[in-house]
Amino acid sequence: MVKKEVRTICRDEDLSLEAYRFEGIVQPFPNHFHDYYVVGFVESGSRRLSCKNTEYVVGRGDILLFNPYDNHGCIQADGGAFDYRGLNIPSPVMQALFGEITGSCTLFGFSQNVVMDDELRGYLQALHQMLMSGGEKFEKEEALLLLMSMLIEHYGQPFSRCTPECRDEIEDVCSVIEEHYAEHISLDQLCRYSSLSKSTLLRAFAKYKGVTPYRYLQSVRISKAKGLLEDGMNPVETALQTGFTDQSHFTNFFRMYIGLSPAVYRRIFRESQGLAKERNNEHRK
C-alpha cells in the first residue's frame, strides 16, 4: 500500500520562523536554493542529495544544514517514501540569535551540510514538536537558543567562508535578476549586461552559484511569491506580480520548489495568523 503524501507547515509568530513536516514524500526536488537557513532531520527513508556539487545519501537520523543560497536538490534513493521535519529560519532571525549567543553582530554559517549528531537531533526534534503543537513562547524560545548554541559551537563558521568568491560579472548578473525578476529576462540580455558569451556565462554562473541563471531566476521568483502569499495575495495575482507567464506555470514551479501548491501555502499562513490572534486574545483575558 502506497503511503499518502502529507505536507504540514506551521508559521510560528513568536519565533518568526517556519516549521514543516513532509510525510510519505516521493517527489524529487530540482537543484535550487533558499534565501533563508534550513535546519532539518530525516525521520525515515533515503534520498540522494546534491548540495554545492557534493553528493550524499541521507537517511534516518541525518541532520541537514543549509545556509542561504546553498544550492541543493534530491531524489528518492530507494523504493520507499521520505519523512522529514525541518525549520526555515530567516537570515535576520539567525543574525539576532547569533548576536544573543555570542555577542557578535556578524552572520554565521554552517560548516557542514549533512551531520549525524544524536544529541543535536534530540534538541531539534523537541523544538519541532513544540512549534507544531503551539507550545508556550518561553519554552520555545529557550529550546531554540539551546539548539542554536549547539549548532554554533559544533558547526558554525563565518558566513563569508560559506559562499565562494564570485566574479564581478556574475554578481552583476545576479543583481539584474534580483532587480528585474518580475519582467521578461532573456539570456541575451544577461550576456549584454555581463559582456560574456552565452557559453561562458552559463559555465561561470554554474561554477560560482551552483545553479544556472534560469534556475536562479526561478528561485528568486519563488522566494518573492512566498512573501506575497504570506501577505494574503491570491495565487493568480501573485503569479502576475512575480513574472510567471500564467498560474499553471507558477503552480508547477512553486510545488516543485516548495512541495506545496500556492493556494495551500497561502491558506496555511492565513490559518496560522488566525490562531496567533486567538492566542493573543486569550493572553489578554
C-alpha positions as CSV (number, residue, x, y, z in Angstrom):
1,M,0.0,0.0,0.0
2,V,1.4,3.4,-1.1
3,K,1.7,5.8,1.8
4,K,-0.2,9.1,1.2
5,E,1.9,12.2,0.9
6,V,1.2,14.6,3.8
7,R,2.7,18.1,3.9
8,T,2.3,20.2,7.0
9,I,3.7,23.7,7.6
10,C,3.3,26.0,10.6
11,R,4.4,29.6,10.9
12,D,5.4,30.4,14.4
13,E,4.8,34.1,15.1
14,D,6.6,34.1,18.5
15,L,9.9,33.0,16.9
16,S,9.4,34.3,13.4
17,L,10.2,31.1,11.6
18,E,8.5,28.1,9.9
19,A,8.3,24.5,11.0
20,Y,7.3,21.9,8.4
21,R,6.8,18.2,8.1
22,F,6.8,16.1,5.0
23,E,5.5,12.5,5.3
24,G,5.5,9.9,2.6
25,I,7.2,12.1,0.0
26,V,8.3,10.6,-3.3
27,Q,8.6,13.9,-5.2
28,P,12.0,14.8,-6.5
29,F,13.2,18.4,-5.8
30,P,15.4,20.0,-8.5
31,N,18.6,21.9,-7.8
32,H,17.5,25.2,-6.2
33,F,18.3,27.4,-3.2
34,H,16.5,29.4,-0.5
35,D,17.3,32.9,0.9
36,Y,16.9,31.6,4.5
37,Y,18.6,28.9,6.7
38,V,17.3,25.4,6.8
39,V,17.8,23.0,9.7
40,G,16.1,19.6,9.5
41,F,16.4,15.9,10.0
42,V,15.3,12.7,8.3
43,E,12.7,10.6,10.1
44,S,12.7,7.8,7.6
45,G,13.5,6.9,4.0
46,S,16.6,7.5,2.0
47,R,17.4,10.2,-0.5
48,R,20.3,11.1,-2.9
49,L,21.2,14.7,-2.0
50,S,23.3,17.0,-4.1
51,C,24.5,20.1,-2.3
52,K,27.1,22.6,-3.5
53,N,28.4,20.0,-6.1
54,T,28.8,17.3,-3.4
55,E,26.8,14.1,-3.4
56,Y,25.3,12.5,-0.3
57,V,23.0,9.6,0.5
58,V,21.0,10.7,3.5
59,G,18.8,8.5,5.7
60,R,17.1,8.1,9.1
61,G,18.8,10.3,11.7
62,D,20.8,12.5,9.4
63,I,20.6,16.3,10.1
64,L,20.6,18.7,7.1
65,L,22.0,22.2,7.4
66,F,21.6,24.6,4.6
67,N,22.9,28.2,4.5
68,P,21.1,30.8,2.4
69,Y,21.9,30.3,-1.3
70,D,23.3,26.8,-0.7
71,N,22.2,25.1,-3.9
72,H,20.7,21.6,-3.3
73,G,18.4,19.0,-4.9
74,C,17.4,15.5,-4.1
75,I,15.7,12.3,-5.4
76,Q,14.5,9.2,-3.7
77,A,17.3,6.6,-3.2
78,D,15.1,3.6,-2.6
79,G,11.7,2.3,-3.4
80,G,10.1,3.8,-0.2
81,A,9.0,7.2,0.8
82,F,10.6,10.1,2.6
83,D,9.7,11.5,6.0
84,Y,11.3,14.8,7.0
85,R,11.0,17.6,9.6
86,G,12.6,21.0,9.2
87,L,12.8,24.6,10.2
88,N,13.1,27.6,7.9
89,I,14.9,30.4,9.7
90,P,15.2,33.9,8.0
91,S,18.6,35.5,8.0
92,P,17.6,38.4,10.3
93,V,16.3,35.9,12.9
94,M,19.5,33.9,12.6
95,Q,21.7,37.0,13.0
96,A,19.7,38.0,16.1
97,L,20.2,34.6,17.6
98,F,23.9,34.6,16.8
99,G,24.2,38.0,18.5
100,E,22.3,36.8,21.5
101,I,24.5,33.8,21.9
102,T,27.9,35.2,21.0
103,G,27.6,38.9,21.5
104,S,28.8,39.4,17.8
105,C,26.7,41.2,15.2
106,T,28.3,39.2,12.3
107,L,26.4,36.4,10.5
108,F,27.5,32.8,10.9
109,G,27.1,29.9,8.6
110,F,27.1,26.1,8.8
111,S,30.5,24.4,8.1
112,Q,28.8,21.1,7.1
113,N,25.6,20.3,5.2
114,V,25.0,16.8,6.5
115,V,25.8,15.6,10.0
116,M,25.0,12.8,12.3
117,D,24.6,14.1,15.9
118,D,22.1,12.3,18.2
119,E,22.2,15.0,20.9
120,L,21.6,17.8,18.4
121,R,18.8,15.8,16.8
122,G,17.1,15.4,20.2
123,Y,17.1,19.2,20.7
124,L,15.8,19.8,17.1
125,Q,13.1,17.2,17.4
126,A,11.9,18.6,20.7
127,L,11.7,22.1,19.4
128,H,9.9,21.0,16.2
129,Q,7.2,19.2,18.2
130,M,6.7,22.4,20.4
131,L,6.3,24.5,17.2
132,M,3.9,22.1,15.6
133,S,1.7,21.8,18.7
134,G,1.7,25.5,19.6
135,G,3.9,25.5,22.8
136,E,4.5,28.3,25.2
137,K,6.7,31.1,24.0
138,F,9.1,30.8,26.9
139,E,9.6,27.1,26.3
140,K,10.0,27.5,22.5
141,E,12.5,30.4,22.9
142,E,14.6,28.5,25.4
143,A,14.6,25.4,23.1
144,L,15.6,27.5,20.1
145,L,18.5,29.2,21.9
146,L,19.8,25.8,23.2
147,L,19.6,24.3,19.7
148,M,21.4,27.3,18.1
149,S,24.1,27.3,20.8
150,M,24.9,23.7,19.9
151,L,24.9,24.4,16.2
152,I,27.2,27.4,16.5
153,E,29.6,25.6,18.8
154,H,30.0,22.5,16.7
155,Y,29.1,23.5,13.2
156,G,29.4,27.3,13.0
157,Q,31.8,29.4,10.9
158,P,31.9,32.9,9.5
159,F,29.3,33.2,6.8
160,S,31.8,34.7,4.4
161,R,33.5,31.3,4.3
162,C,30.3,29.5,3.3
163,T,30.0,31.1,-0.2
164,P,32.6,31.1,-2.9
165,E,34.1,34.2,-4.2
166,C,32.3,35.3,-7.4
167,R,33.5,37.2,-10.4
168,D,32.2,40.7,-10.7
169,E,30.3,39.8,-14.0
170,I,28.3,37.0,-12.2
171,E,27.4,39.3,-9.3
172,D,26.2,41.9,-11.9
173,V,24.0,39.3,-13.5
174,C,22.6,38.3,-10.1
175,S,21.8,41.9,-9.3
176,V,20.0,42.3,-12.7
177,I,17.9,39.2,-12.0
178,E,17.0,40.2,-8.4
179,E,16.0,43.7,-9.6
180,H,14.0,42.7,-12.7
181,Y,12.7,39.2,-11.7
182,A,9.1,40.3,-12.4
183,E,10.0,41.2,-16.0
184,H,10.8,39.1,-19.1
185,I,14.5,38.3,-18.9
186,S,16.4,36.6,-21.7
187,L,19.9,35.0,-21.8
188,D,20.8,37.6,-24.5
189,Q,20.0,40.4,-22.0
190,L,22.2,38.9,-19.3
191,C,25.0,38.4,-21.7
192,R,24.9,42.1,-22.7
193,Y,25.0,43.1,-19.0
194,S,27.9,40.9,-18.3
195,S,29.8,41.2,-21.6
196,L,30.2,37.4,-21.7
197,S,29.2,35.0,-24.3
198,K,26.3,32.6,-23.6
199,S,28.5,29.6,-23.1
200,T,31.0,31.5,-20.9
201,L,28.2,33.0,-18.8
202,L,26.5,29.6,-18.3
203,R,29.7,27.8,-17.3
204,A,30.9,30.7,-15.0
205,F,27.4,31.1,-13.4
206,A,27.0,27.4,-12.6
207,K,30.5,27.2,-11.2
208,Y,30.1,30.1,-8.8
209,K,26.4,29.9,-7.9
210,G,25.8,26.1,-8.3
211,V,22.7,26.7,-10.4
212,T,22.0,28.0,-13.9
213,P,20.9,31.6,-14.5
214,Y,17.4,30.3,-15.2
215,R,17.2,28.3,-12.0
216,Y,18.5,31.3,-10.1
217,L,15.7,33.5,-11.6
218,Q,13.0,30.9,-10.8
219,S,14.3,30.6,-7.2
220,V,14.2,34.4,-6.8
221,R,10.7,34.5,-8.1
222,I,9.5,31.7,-5.8
223,S,11.1,33.5,-2.8
224,K,9.2,36.7,-3.7
225,A,6.0,34.8,-4.3
226,K,6.2,33.2,-0.9
227,G,6.2,36.7,0.7
228,L,3.2,37.8,-1.3
229,L,1.2,34.7,-0.5
230,E,2.0,35.1,3.2
231,D,0.7,38.7,3.0
232,G,-2.6,37.2,1.6
233,M,-2.3,37.9,-2.1
234,N,-4.2,35.3,-4.2
235,P,-2.2,32.9,-6.4
236,V,-3.3,34.4,-9.7
237,E,-2.2,37.9,-8.8
238,T,1.0,36.5,-7.2
239,A,1.9,34.8,-10.5
240,L,1.5,38.1,-12.4
241,Q,3.5,40.1,-9.8
242,T,6.4,37.7,-9.9
243,G,6.9,37.3,-13.6
244,F,5.4,33.9,-14.3
245,T,3.6,33.5,-17.7
246,D,0.5,32.0,-16.2
247,Q,-0.9,30.5,-13.0
248,S,-0.3,26.9,-14.2
249,H,3.4,27.7,-14.8
250,F,3.6,29.4,-11.4
251,T,1.9,26.5,-9.6
252,N,4.1,23.9,-11.2
253,F,7.3,25.7,-10.2
254,F,6.1,26.5,-6.7
255,R,5.1,22.9,-5.9
256,M,8.4,21.7,-7.5
257,Y,10.5,24.0,-5.2
258,I,8.4,24.2,-2.0
259,G,6.4,21.0,-2.1
260,L,3.0,22.7,-1.7
261,S,0.7,24.4,-4.1
262,P,0.5,28.2,-3.8
263,A,-3.1,28.0,-2.7
264,V,-2.3,25.6,0.1
265,Y,0.7,27.6,1.2
266,R,-1.4,30.8,1.4
267,R,-4.2,29.0,3.3
268,I,-1.7,27.6,5.9
269,F,-0.5,31.1,6.6
270,R,-3.9,32.6,6.9
271,E,-4.9,29.9,9.4
272,S,-1.7,30.3,11.4
273,Q,-2.3,34.1,11.6
274,G,-5.8,33.4,12.8
275,L,-4.5,31.1,15.5
276,A,-1.9,33.6,16.6
277,K,-4.6,36.3,17.0
278,E,-6.7,33.8,19.1
279,R,-3.7,33.1,21.4
280,N,-3.0,36.8,21.8
281,N,-6.7,37.5,22.7
282,E,-6.5,34.7,25.3
283,H,-3.4,36.1,26.8
284,R,-5.1,39.5,27.2
285,K,-8.0,38.0,29.1
